[in-house]
């Protein structure tokens, strides 16, 4: 574990000044890898390759300007981790299963995402653990072992971006790529006490990446410091300058929505709402009773799309996921058409909500910790349903979301689609404000 948390701003300033070299930083990151109890943060890692990448980044030409004065991207020389559902040339892509690792073998070329990160000068430390097929929200994996948070004995990371949160917690990555279909960035960030960013639906390119359900799949980051948030937009931002709005108001869900939250989670949510007011935003309260249908729209559509992607391979997948895939395959054309219509209507209502309030907030998850093996006491599907109640509304809306870590738990703040840059700026301001209040 790193003694002092890394931030992008601190490390990039040192890299730009020449007091730190990418190779030295890469070696430190590699030395901190796989520190969880099960030593499985990474499903693929090659120290020689990563060090060669650091040397390659160091050779990228220096100029003037840019956020750190050296003409290079904010991620230049920074150790990052990539979820193992994106291809990296020469490495297998497991999608969390031995079956797909063996079926496809080593990737022949980089995915768009890996190609983009390398072009920006980021140094990839490895490919991280995930819940099988990215189709789960706990981080449990029967083939590669459950992902336990570094520094704990029994706390699951959450999923499906399980290795992403583990890599940042242990200090082997400064920021880690995750994906978020139904909460797979938001939940692990919250459980790990970290910040998160889920991009607007449609940002980035999934070439060389394995979808779970394309109607909902988004790319995102897990990282440590909210003030770094604006530096993470570039890899999958659209070309050209994106106009940034100034947020003036926000809506928090009413107390009635929090009925199943642990007391500390609810208390931290209320405190976060007050902190946003400290930034000068006008607070409102909403009671979105109509969100009750979110999970019953989201879950079958997700299952149907996942079933199409994995058709013919169900028998190679663990039972709880296999049963979801079988359910998705059983849905009729008429049922799917009805669900698509309901999704469209739900999304339109969410658009109206953001038009009225600009920002919407709720906890990422109702509890602060998932204990390894707890699914043997509480059904996996019951846990999943509890968590999806908090994440599915934003998944159906396809909106960008940031996770504000609260220790314990986290709060998700969402804005209208393509408001990513403005939302990341707000997250940074929130982080700076909170740091000032804590006297840091």
N, C-alpha and C positions, 0 to 999 in steps of 0.2 A: 504493500500500500504506500502511496506517495505521502510524504510527511506534510507537504504543502500543496493544496489543490492547484492544478494548472488552470490557467485561463488562456484563451486565444490571444487576448490583448497583451498580456504579459510576455508570452512566449514569442509572439510576432515582433514585439518591440525589441526583444533581445536578439532575435534572428536578424532583424533589419540593422541593428547596431553592430552586428558581427561578434557579439559577446557569447553567442551560442550558435552552433552549427547544426544543420539538419541531421547529420549522421550521429552526432552525440545525442540529440534528442530521440532519434529512432532507437538507439541502443538502450536508453533509459526506459522507453516504452516497452520494448521487448522484454526487458528484465522484470517488468511488473506484470507480465501477462499470466493469465490463468491462476489467479490468486484465490478464487472461490474454493470452497471445500471439495467440490468435485473436479476441479482443475479443467473445466470445460468451457471457459469463456469463448475460446476459438475452436471451430471445427476444422479450420485449415489455417496454417501459419508456416512461413518459411523465412527464418531470420536472415538468410543470405539474400533472398529476393528483396526483403524490406530494406535492408541496408543499401543494396544497390539502388533502390528507388530514392533513398535519401541522397545518395551521391548524384543521381540524375537531377533531382530537384535543386541541389546546390549549384549545378552547372547552368541552370536557367538564367538568362541574362538579367542583370540589374539595370534599372533606369531611374527615373525620377517620378515623383507623384504617387498617387494611390494612398490608401488609408495609413500606411506605415512609412511612406516616403521613399520606398525602394522600387516602386513601379511594379511590384508583384502583388498577386492576389492575397487576400486575408488568410487563406489556408496554406500558403506556401510554407513548406517545411513542417507542417503541423501533423502529428500522428493521428490518424483517423482509422476507425474500424468500419467494416461493411458487412451488413447482414448477409448470410449465406443463401440468399435467393437471387443474387446478382452474379453474373459470370465474371470471372477474372481469368484471363488467358493462362493456360497451363495448370489451373487448379480445378478440382471438382466442385460442382454446385449441388449440395445435398438437399436443399429445401427442408432440412431437418430429418431426413430419412436415409438409411443406408441403401434402400432400393433405388432412389433417384441418383445417389452418388455413383452406384455401380452401373446403372443403366446408361447414363450419359458420359461417364468418364470425365477426363479433363476438358475444360472449355477451350475452344479453338481461338476465341478472340474475346476481348473485353466487352462487357456490357456498356451501353451508353453511359451509365452512371459512373462506372469505374474509369472509363475513358475520360470523362469530364473531370473527375477528381484529380486524375493524374495530370491532365493538361493544366490544371490550376496550381499544380505543385504540391498537393497534399501527399503525404506519405502513408500508404495503407499498411497497417500493422497485421491484418489478417481478416478472415471471414468468420463472423460470429454465430454462435449458437442461436437456434430459434425453436419455437414450438413446431412440431411436425406440420409441414405444408404452410406454415404461418397461420394455421387454423386453430388457434387456441390462445387463451389470454392469461395462462398461469406460468408458462415457462417449463412445464414438465415435459420430459422426453424420454420414453422407455428405451430408446436405442443409444442415445448419446448422454444419458443421465439428466436428471433435473438440474436446472441452473439455479444455484443458490447465490444470494448476494454476498460478495466479498466482505469480510468483516463480520459475518454472521454464521451461525451454525445451521439454521433451519428456515430462514426467510427466503421464499421463492422470489425470483426477480420479477415475476409477471411476464407476460408474453404478448404477442409472439416475439417481439424484439428483445429477447431475454439476454443474449450475449452483448447486445448494445449497451444496456444499462450496466451489466457487469464490467464491461471494458472501461467505462468512464469512472465507475466507483473504484476500481482497483488502480486506475491511473495508467493503464496501458494505451488509452486513447484519450485525446482531449475532447473529441466529439465523435459520435458514432451514428452511422446511417441506420435508420430503421424503416419499417413500413407500417402504415396504419390503415387497416380496413375497418375494423370495428373497435379500435382502441389500442392497437398494438404498439404505439409510441406513448400514448397518454397514460395508460395503466402502469407499464413498467417504470416510466419516469416518476410517476407519483409514488409508487411503492419503494423506489430507490432513493427518494429525496432529491431528485434531479429535475432540471428544466427540460422541456421538450418542445418541439415544433413539428406540427403536422401541416404540410403544404396544402394549398388549394387542390382539389381534384383536377387532374389534367396537367399539372405542372410536372416538368421532367419528361423523360422518355423511357419507356419500359423495354426497349430493345435489349435483349440479353438478360432481362429480368423475368422471374416467374411470378405471374399473377396468382392471386387467390380468387378474387372477384372483381373484375375490371371496373364494374360500375361504382365501386367504393374504394379501390386501392389508391393510396396516396404514399408519397415518399416523405421522409422527415428525418429529424435529428434528435438525439438525446445528448445533452451537454450539461455542464455544471453551473455556469454563471450566466444569469439573465442578461447582464450587460454585454455579453458576446452575441446575443441573439441576432442583431442586424448583420453580423459578419457571415451568417450561415445561409442567407437567402440566395447568394449567387449561383451555386451549382445547378439548381433547377428553376431559376427565375427565367421568365421570357426575355427575349432579346429586346433591347431598347429600355429607355427609362420608364419606370412605372410610377405614375403620379401617386403621391401619398396624401391621404386624407387626414384631417385632424379630428380625432375622436372627441366628442363633447359629452357623451352620456353612455350609460350601460345599464343592463338589467341583470339582477340576481334572481335565481329561483327562490320561491317562497319557502318558508319553514316546512310547509306541508310536504314538499318534495323530498326533504331530508329525513323523512321518518325512519329510514333504515340505516342512516349514517351512525357510525361510532361517534360518541360525544366530541372527541378531540378533532375529528374531521369536520364536523359541523362548526365547531368553534373557530377553527382556522379558516374556514370558508367565510364566516362573518367578518373576521379580521381582515381578510384580503379585500372584501368589498369596501371596508372602511379605508383601507390604504389607497384604493383607486380613487376614492373621494378626495384623499389628501393630494392627489395629482390634479384636482380641479374638475373632475368629471362628475356629472349629475347622475345620481343613483335612482333606479326604479326597481320595483319588485314585480315579478310575473308569476302567475300560477298556470303553467302550461299543461293542464290536464290532458290535452290532446296528444301529448308525447307518449301517453300510455300505449299507443298503437305502434310506436317506433320499432320495438323489438319484433313484433309479429309481422312487420313489413320487411325489416332488414334481414332477419335470420333465414327465412326460406329463399329469398333472392340470392343471398350469399351462398347458401347451400347448393342452389341450382347451378349457379355459375361455376362454383368449385367442382361440382360433379361433372360438368362438361369438360373441364380442363383435365381431370384425372380419370376420365372414363377408361375402363379396362384395367385399371390398376388398384381398384378398391381393396382387393384381398391383401395387398402389401402394406396397408396402412393400419395403424393401431385402431382398436375397436371403437372408442368413442367418436373418433373422426370418421371412421368408415361408416358408422351408423348415420352420421350427418350427411355424408356424401350419398348414401343410399336413399335417404329421405329426399335430398335435393333432386336426385334422378327420378324419383317417383312422382314429382309434381307435374300436373298436366299443363298443356299449352294454355288452356283457359285460366287455370289458377295463376300461372306466371303473368299472363296478360292483366289480370285483375290486380296483382301485386304491383306491376309496373305503373298502372294507373294510380294506385294509392300512393306509390312512391312520388310520382310527379306532383300529386296534390299536396303531399306532406312537404316536399321541397319548396313549393310555391308559398306555403304558409310560413316556412322558415325564412324565406326571402323577405316576406312582409315583416317578420319579426326583426330582422336585421335592419331593414329600412327604417323602422320605427325607433329602435334602441341602439343601433350601431354595434354594440358589443353585448354578448350574452355570456353569463358565467354560471358554472356549477362545479361541484367536486368532480375529480376524475374517477373516483371509486369510493364506495361507502366505507371501506376499511383501510387501515394503515398497513396491514401485514397479511400475507398469505403464508401459512406454515406449510412446509413440505410434508406431503402425506395427508394434508387436510381434506383433499378430495376423496379420501377413503372414508371420511366421516360425513362430509357434505358432498353430495353428488357434483361431479364436474359440471354438469349442465345447470345445476342450481347456482353454483358460483358464477358460471358464465352469464346466466340470465341476470343476476344481481349487478354484475359489472356492465353489461350491455345496456341496462336501463339508463346508465349515466353517459354512455358513449354513443349509442346508436343515433340519437337525434342529430348530432353534428356529422356523423357518418352519412346519414341520408341526405343531409344538406350539402355535403361536399365542400365544407368551408375550412379555411385555415384556422388553426388553433394553437395557442401556446399553453404550456403547462408551467404554472408558477409553483415552485416547490414550497411546502409549508412546514414540513418536519414536525409531526407526521403528515403524510398525505400530500395532495397537490390539488390545485384549482385550475380548471381549463377555462380559458378565455377565448372566445371565437368571434370572428368578424365575417362580413360578407365575402363571398368568393373573390379572389384576386386582390384582397386587401392585405396580403402577406407582409409587404414591406412596412406598411403603417403599423401593423400589429406587432411586428418584431421590434420596431422602434419604441412602441409603448412598453413592451416587456423590458427593454433596456432601461427606460426611464423609471419603471417600477422598481427594477433591481437597484438602481442608483439611489432612489428615494429610500428604499428599505435599508440599504447599506448605511445611508446617512443617519437614519433613525436609530440604528443599532450602534452607531459610533465607530463603524469599521473604517 
